[in-house]
């Protein structure tokens, strides 16, 4: 891969702990699992610098500033927040990805296989932590095939940073939306007969003494979207 494009695409296997501010916790944890010998589907990261480049090229910072400047977030009613989020997301989805960035992503997709179904996932810095989890808040697009489709899915993930659900959750956590940035993780799809989500620490529990695993038959999207009630295991971390 050309050196000038390395800043736009980082192979998942090359991510280190020092990369977390750029690629987010989700990608960093998966890379750590690879280094620990676990089987992780191959993929690559599109770091927050790429998001910044896209936002700057399309003038989207002005759009966000205008929309969020109409009224303080804590004073918005839900329907006002919904309208604000819709206008921001529409601007994101309509904006073109800069050509050098788009070319780097398409090249990386070809490296995974032009006919391989892919999952395009959010990996925002600070997305999941001891104090909060954004599972189900930001978008993931699964079953994506080919470079052009991945480019559109990447914009969907970037735009989901500004959904009404994301804005509302940030308001509840006291986070400043204007500081939000989004990295994207692209991985080969693995279809199994069951899937799930694991929380290393229960974010609802002050003591953080328990881990939680939830699983459903089929795709994990059914769990995250609440379409299927999961099996649940609550684990004592100490034992």
Protein Blocks (a to p, Z undefined) as FASTA:
>chain_A
ZZklmmmpccfklpcfklmmmnojklmmmmmmmmnopacdddddddfklmmmmmmmnomm
mmmmmmmmmpcfklpcfklmmmmmmmmmmmmmmpccdfklmmmmmmmmmmnopkbccddd
dddehkacfkbccehkaccdehiacjklmmmmmmmmmmmmmgmklmmmmmmnopafklgc
cddddddddddfbdcdddfbafkbmnlpaccddddehjfklmmnopaccddddddfkZZ
